Amino acid sequence: MNDVRTSSFQAFLEQLVGKEILLKINQNKSTYLSVSYPKDSAIKASIHKVFLDAELSVIQALAKYLKGSRNKKNFSLIKAFVHRIDGLEGRTTSKALPALHTDGEAYDLKEILASVLKFYFNDQDLGLEITWYTPKRKRRLTWSAKQSVTFGEYHAPLKLIKINSLIDNWEVPKIFVNFIVYHEILHNIYPPKVNERGHSQIHHKEFREAEKKFLFYDEIIYWKQTTMQNFLDKNHRW
C-alpha cells in the first residue's frame, strides 16, 4: 500500500472528522469498514483500500459515519459505492475472458446453463458465460477430509460462472450440477449487500430465499448430508 497515498487520505479524513484517526487500510473480502471508539482516545478505523479511490461525496459520507452519524442518506452513499466496487473487483482482475471449456466428461455446462435460464429465469439473456475449471491445489500443513470445497464461483467483471470439474462426474446427480449453476446465476441477480456495520453480505436474506426456490432444493440438501462426503473422500485430492 502506498504510504504517501494512505497518509494523505488519513489527513483528509481527520480534517473532515475533526479528530485523530488510527487508520488501518485493509484488503478484506467481507469487511469494508470497521470502526471503534475507545474512551478518551482517537477513533480506530479499518477501511478497505477501495475507499482510497472514492469520490468526494463518498469520502464525506464516510467521514460522517466515522463521527458516529448513521444517517440513511450517507450510509446509502457508502453502500452504493461498495456495491459498485463489488461488481468491478470480484476475484478476477483480468478483463480478458479465459478460454471456455463447457463440454465435460459427464455434463455439458452450456446445455445446463441454457436449461436453467429457461426454466427459472424466463430464458433471460443475462450475458453470462460458463466454464469448467480445476482449482489450483494449495499447500496445507494439515489434512482433513472435512475441509470445504468450492463447487462454483461467479466472477462479476467477466459475468463468468466457473464450475469445479470435480463434479463433472456421473456419481454426482445432474440436479446437483444444475443447482450449483443456479446458485451462481443468483450472484448475478442478487449482488452483495452491505449491512450497517460495513460488512459485505454475499448470501444475504434475499439470496437465500431465491436459492430455496430451486425445484429440487430439499433433494439437494439430502444428497449433501447423506452422500456428498463419501464422494469427496473418494474423488477429491486436498
Secondary structure, 3 states (H helix, E strand, C coil): CCHHHHHHHHHHHHHHHCCCEEEEEECCCCECEEEECCCCCCEEEEEEHHHHHCCHHHHHHHHHHHCCCCCHHHHHHHHHHHHHHHHHHCCCCCCCCCCCCCECCCCEHHHHHHHHHHHHCCCCCCCCEEEEECCCCCCCCCCCCCCCCCCEEEEHHHCEEEEEHHHCCCCCCHHHHHHHHHHHHHHHHCCCEECCCCEEECCCHHHHHHHCCCCCHHHHHHHHHHHHHHHHHHHCCC
